[in-house]
Each structure stands twice: as C-alpha cells, then as structure tokens.
Amino acid sequence: MIKWFEQKDVKNHDIVISSRIRLARNIKKYPFGERLLDEGANELLENVKEGFYNQSEKANGFFDYVMIKDLSDIDKVALMERHAISPLIINKKGVTGLILSKDEGLSIMVNEEDHLRIQCITTGMNMEKAYNEANRVDDLLENYLEYAFDEKYGYLTACPTNVGTGLRASYMIHVPALESTGKLRIILDAIGKFGITVRGIYGEGTQGEGSVFQISNQITLGQSEQEIMDNLNSITNQIVEQERKIRSSLLAEKKYQLEDRVYRSYGALTNARILSSKEAMNFLSDLKLGMELELIQFEKEFNVYEFMMAIQPANLQKNINKPLIVEDRDIERATYIRNNLPKVNG
Ligand SMILES: Nc1ncnc2c1ncn2[C@@H]1O[C@H](COP(=O)(O)OP(=O)(O)OP(=O)(O)O)[C@@H](O)[C@H]1O
C-alpha cells in the first residue's frame, strides 16, 4: 500500500507538503494525564483496541496495533520522523499504544498526553480530507467509549489549551524563498495575532529544517472546527501566495544565482563523503525549489520530501539495516544519497 507521502497531484503540493488534523479525546471513566495509573491505562488501551477493531470491519488488514514499549528505539524514532507518532509519546513512561493505518496516514495514539490522540495526515493541501477521515474514526470510537464532554466547554482534555474542539489543524510547508529573503520571520510574527502558531518540522519545541515548518491553530475553544480550519486555510493561502511571488521575482532578477545555488547543492549531495542531516536537508531543500522552478531536471521522477525523511537518523539506519553512531551515520548518509539520488538530465 502506498504511504500518504507517496501520493501526488494534490493542491499546492509544491509548497504545502501535508495537512494534519489531530483530535484530543478523553474517556469519562478514567483519570486524566499522570493520575491514570498503569492498571487503568492497560484497561483503557484494551477498551480502545476492542472498540476500534470490533466496529470497523475494515480495520483488520488495514491497521496495525503496537504497544510503544515493544518497539525498538530505532523503530520509535523512525515512526516519529515519518510523523506517525509524536516526540512526546516516545519518551512517555507508562502504558502507551498505537493503532496505525498501513499508509501511515491515520493513527490513534493511546495514553499520550490525552487518552486518545486521533491523527490524520494527507498529502498536499487537503485539510478537508484529513478532517473527514479523523472524524470518521472519532465517531466510530465515540459509539463505543463515553468521551469526557461538557455542554459548556466541549471536549475535556489533559491540558486546558486543548479544551473545546480538541482540534489542531496544521499544514507542513516548504518556504525557502520566504526564509532566505528574511520575510518569513515577519509573517510568522504577524500570524500570532490570528491565533496561528509556527512550529518546527517535528512539532512543538522543534526547529524548522530545510525550510520546512508547521503552522497550526493555537485556539481550540470558542471557535467551531470549520472556523478553525477556515482561518488556517486563509493564512496558509496567503503564505503560499507570498512564497510564489518571491520565487517569481527571484527567478526574474537572480536566476543565475539561484541556478548556481541549486547546482552547488546537487554537487554537494552527489560528492560529499560526510553529511549531517541538517546539511542534507538544506541541500535537498534547494533541489526541491530548483525542480519546482524548472532550473534542474532529473532522469526519473523523485519525491524530495520522501528523501528528506529517508535520510533522518532513524530511518537511515532502518534503510541500511544497521545501527550506527553519529559519525558513521553522517558517512552512511552521504553514501546513501550518492547511491540513491537520480541523475540530472542533460
Ligand atoms: N502538517 C503536518 N504534516 C505531518 N506531520 C505533522 C504536521 N503537523 C504536525 N505534524 C506532526 O505531529 C506531531 C505532533 O506535533 P505537535 O507537537 O505540533 O502537535 P500536537 O499533537 O498538537 O501536540 P500538543 O497538543 O502537545 O501541542 C509531530 O511529530 C509533528 O511532526
């Protein structure tokens, strides 16, 4: 089955890498957060699993279930690098579980910050699809489990910042033109006023890498799901428009400098013997931009974002099938890229 990030031809796919919806839900009969002890957490996990698999006739064969503690450290981090689980659940002590669709687009994290974190990721700018899918799983679980819900406040959550809809909508964007011209900072400062926040490539507390960032709603209370998504869509459309405008003017005014940067990055990727993931991300970001502006063409089609994930520390170790210390990883990363990057045309 193809993964969510392997799908193509979705709106604004060049700039918007993916759309994500996550719903925070809790079950009424269990204590929230740290107050939930292992016994209750185990029972809750079994309940969720049973509820999900019994009600979704398609679940068997389309979804995998694992306890996070049963995964190796590399597998955990590899899933995080592919955005299937959050950094938080990796380090969380206690009983935590994951139900994950084969395409890795739909997941239910159990006993993360909240009892349930339902997440759907789709490729490109397609929040509606992400929302519909997450909603379907939410309805299915709600048939079986009694959620903690208050008439006045909405869904109750472990952290008050998620109360209400419990919804976070987010777009992962690649904005090299805005970043390199210093305009990104200005935009990011301004969008806070509209209740939108910017996070790094792996969410809260992480940095942007290779000009990839995530923008999401901060407010979950006092707005409907549709309002939250409309607000984020309108800001994202403006960011996409600005990024396109700057790309066009760079192309018109600094084509050679841009072309030079793209080819230097290609040169480094195909010749370097040691590459950190940060360096590789920056070079790949230049290639992505170069391809989209038709400054560079490859002999065969390739998805730069998929490549960006493949060279992250844990996924790299999985791809070459051996554990490595940092120094060796940087050498293997350079080798992996040299061996797998397609050749340029002409
Ligand atoms: N648009 C997106 N596409 C792919 N992955 C995403 C996207 N947005 C967020 N993620 C991933 O979701 C995970 C959690 O991100 P983040 O911490 O921002 O969200 P959260 O679930 O809302 O958490 P919290 O409620 O603790 O703030 C991270 O691994 C992040 O990379």
The ligand as an SDF file (V2000), in Angstrom:
LIG
                    3D

 31 33  0  0  0  0  0  0  0  0999 V2000
    1.0580   19.0490    8.6880 N   0  0  0  0  0  0  0  0  0  0  0  0
    1.7410   18.0540    9.2480 C   0  0  0  0  0  0  0  0  0  0  0  0
    2.1750   17.0230    8.4960 N   0  0  0  0  0  0  0  0  0  0  0  0
    2.8470   15.9880    9.0360 C   0  0  0  0  0  0  0  0  0  0  0  0
    3.1170   15.8870   10.3440 N   0  0  0  0  0  0  0  0  0  0  0  0
    2.7040   16.8780   11.1420 C   0  0  0  0  0  0  0  0  0  0  0  0
    2.0280   18.0220   10.6420 C   0  0  0  0  0  0  0  0  0  0  0  0
    1.7570   18.8440   11.6870 N   0  0  0  0  0  0  0  0  0  0  0  0
    2.2680   18.2510   12.7960 C   0  0  0  0  0  0  0  0  0  0  0  0
    2.8310   17.0700   12.4820 N   0  0  0  0  0  0  0  0  0  0  0  0
    3.4810   16.1070   13.3940 C   0  0  0  0  0  0  0  0  0  0  0  0
    2.6430   15.8460   14.5090 O   0  0  0  0  0  0  0  0  0  0  0  0
    3.4210   15.6330   15.6830 C   0  0  0  0  0  0  0  0  0  0  0  0
    2.9130   16.4720   16.8350 C   0  0  0  0  0  0  0  0  0  0  0  0
    3.0580   17.8390   16.5320 O   0  0  0  0  0  0  0  0  0  0  0  0
    2.7130   18.9990   17.5680 P   0  0  0  0  0  0  0  0  0  0  0  0
    3.5660   18.8480   18.7720 O   0  0  0  0  0  0  0  0  0  0  0  0
    2.7360   20.2830   16.8440 O   0  0  0  0  0  0  0  0  0  0  0  0
    1.2020   18.7070   17.8010 O   0  0  0  0  0  0  0  0  0  0  0  0
    0.0920   18.3390   18.7920 P   0  0  0  0  0  0  0  0  0  0  0  0
   -0.3500   16.9370   18.5580 O   0  0  0  0  0  0  0  0  0  0  0  0
   -0.9160   19.3320   18.5510 O   0  0  0  0  0  0  0  0  0  0  0  0
    0.6780   18.4150   20.2390 O   0  0  0  0  0  0  0  0  0  0  0  0
    0.3420   19.3460   21.5010 P   0  0  0  0  0  0  0  0  0  0  0  0
   -1.1030   19.2130   21.8190 O   0  0  0  0  0  0  0  0  0  0  0  0
    1.1800   18.6820   22.5670 O   0  0  0  0  0  0  0  0  0  0  0  0
    0.7370   20.7080   21.1650 O   0  0  0  0  0  0  0  0  0  0  0  0
    4.8560   15.9290   15.2790 C   0  0  0  0  0  0  0  0  0  0  0  0
    5.5130   14.6990   15.0190 O   0  0  0  0  0  0  0  0  0  0  0  0
    4.7240   16.7030   14.0020 C   0  0  0  0  0  0  0  0  0  0  0  0
    5.8030   16.4960   13.1220 O   0  0  0  0  0  0  0  0  0  0  0  0
  1  2  1  0
  2  3  1  0
  2  7  2  0
  3  4  2  0
  4  5  1  0
  5  6  2  0
  6  7  1  0
  6 10  1  0
  7  8  1  0
  8  9  2  0
  9 10  1  0
 10 11  1  0
 11 12  1  0
 11 30  1  0
 12 13  1  0
 13 14  1  0
 13 28  1  0
 14 15  1  0
 15 16  1  0
 16 17  2  0
 16 18  1  0
 16 19  1  0
 19 20  1  0
 20 21  2  0
 20 22  1  0
 20 23  1  0
 23 24  1  0
 24 25  2  0
 24 26  1  0
 24 27  1  0
 28 29  1  0
 28 30  1  0
 30 31  1  0
M  END
$$$$
